[in-house]
Amino acid sequence: MFGDASKLTVVLGASGRRSLLGAGLGSLAALSLASCGSEAPAPAPAPATKAPASAPASAPTTSAPTVAPTAKPSVPLSLRLSWIKNTEFAGVFAAMEKGFYKDEGIDLTVNPSAQNLPEVQAVAGKTDTIGLSGGASLMLARAQGVPVKAFGAVFQKGPGCFLWQKKSGITGIADFKGKKIGHQQTARASTEAMLTINNLKVEDVTLIPVGFDVQPLLTGQVDILTGLVTNQVISLEGAGESIGYVPYADLGFGFYWNTPFALDETISQKKDLLIAWTRATARGWEYAIRNPDETAKIVVDKYGEGLKLDNQLLELKRETPLIQTDFTKQKGLLWMDRAVWQSGHDLLLNRTKQLEKALNIDDVMTLDILDKVGKIGA
């Protein structure tokens, strides 16, 4: 299924995905967001009061009208997700629902991933201010000259995986040779990388671009599908399917997932806005992790489409240990380790050869925003 992921009717709660930049960066749409503000209404003037007895009756006094304080201006900001609106982004929706963005003076618009507009393209073309993407995707984009930079990381451990039906006889990546692998457009490079890491050639398999649906796997169009252990696996097992899977991390592909990123110029010129967004988002994730039942219901009832509450609650609970780790308990939610970025960079440069030359890690990620936000979430 192609097109706007927000229109997806999730019959099995399916998701699939995109870790890397797979499409060109041409034909970038631009979205012009007009700034808006609000002002609290002034109360009616206070009624006239009687003059003291000693004053002339013809000279009554009145209290002056009260001037209402001007409300904090609301700054528009748009976020491009890396998938459909579901509990993968529970922290964002919790922050919206609880007014954390409003507290920061942010009027946030959330756009789901679209097959024809990957998140890096959306931000590079200034359709959106902030995007969420995979660490490897951002490094490859940077290598192509796209001036995007990560300033946080939601998933400390990626939930990505290859999945298949057990009846296919597949037990692991060693069985992928001669098979058809369905991947989202933006997951092409990551799929090729993991084949290379595990001693397979791209020519050993047939790569088939698919949309945001699991039907190609269920109907036999593909033998293997890129997806998430926190979403597709849950949905398919809940529907009675016998599913096998292997996480990307177990295949030697360890990168941050759902890393907030923006253009260099945005980080330079609108740092305070990004700090405010990051602070509100970290507060949202802290709330979502502490209140999973309430948050999952909010996402299903108000923000998602065609979602099942039991699936979404299980997804949120399964992804929590991937988001809240010993590292984030020490440093704070959304924090990053520069060494993780360096390790991923070296993998793409030396093992998969997807980087032709070394990058400066400081051009790919920055801790400046997180340093200003500080520790949120224990």
Summary of the structure (lengths in Angstrom):
residues: 378
radius of gyration: 24.5
end to end distance: 39.6
largest distance: 103.8
contacts: 1324
relative contact order: 0.19
helix: 40%
strand: 15%
